[in-house]
Amino acid sequence: MVDAVDARRTQRRVNTLLRDRDAIRRMLEQAAYERLSRDVGRQRVAIDKLEALMSGEDV
């Protein structure tokens, strides 16, 4: 009976660690996407300014 209790306790701990790992992975992916989105936004602004300069507009 003690072995069964230990086995359940171990399995619960493993399940908790797996959920934590998945949550951390999702947070890291989301952070990377947000950073990428900011970088793309900065590039878009830079390209818009360059296009304006090339067309003779004042920036």
C-alpha positions as CSV (number, residue, x, y, z in Angstrom):
1,M,0.0,0.0,0.0
2,V,2.9,2.4,0.8
3,D,4.3,1.7,-2.7
4,A,1.0,2.6,-4.3
5,V,0.9,5.9,-2.3
6,D,4.4,6.7,-3.3
7,A,3.7,5.9,-6.9
8,R,0.7,8.2,-7.0
9,R,2.7,10.9,-5.3
10,T,5.5,10.6,-7.8
11,Q,3.0,10.6,-10.7
12,R,1.3,13.7,-9.4
13,R,4.7,15.4,-9.1
14,V,5.6,14.4,-12.7
15,N,2.3,15.7,-14.0
16,T,2.8,19.0,-12.2
17,L,6.3,19.3,-13.7
18,L,4.9,18.5,-17.2
19,R,2.2,21.2,-16.8
20,D,4.8,23.7,-15.6
21,R,7.1,22.9,-18.5
22,D,4.2,23.4,-21.0
23,A,3.2,26.7,-19.3
24,I,6.8,28.0,-19.4
25,R,7.1,27.0,-23.1
26,R,3.9,28.9,-23.9
27,M,5.2,32.0,-22.1
28,L,8.5,31.9,-23.9
29,E,6.8,31.5,-27.3
30,Q,4.5,34.4,-26.6
31,A,7.3,36.6,-25.5
32,A,9.3,35.8,-28.6
33,Y,6.2,36.6,-30.8
34,E,5.7,39.9,-29.0
35,R,9.4,40.8,-29.5
36,L,9.2,39.8,-33.2
37,S,6.1,41.9,-33.6
38,R,7.8,45.0,-32.1
39,D,10.8,44.4,-34.4
40,V,8.6,44.2,-37.4
41,G,6.9,47.4,-36.4
42,R,10.2,49.2,-36.1
43,Q,11.2,48.0,-39.5
44,R,7.9,49.1,-41.0
45,V,8.5,52.6,-39.6
46,A,12.0,52.7,-41.0
47,I,10.9,51.6,-44.4
48,D,8.1,54.1,-44.4
49,K,10.6,56.9,-43.6
50,L,12.9,55.7,-46.4
51,E,10.1,55.6,-48.9
52,A,9.1,59.1,-47.9
53,L,12.6,60.3,-48.3
54,M,13.1,58.7,-51.7
55,S,9.8,60.2,-52.9
56,G,11.1,63.7,-51.9
57,E,8.7,64.1,-48.9
58,D,9.9,65.9,-45.8
59,V,10.1,63.5,-42.9
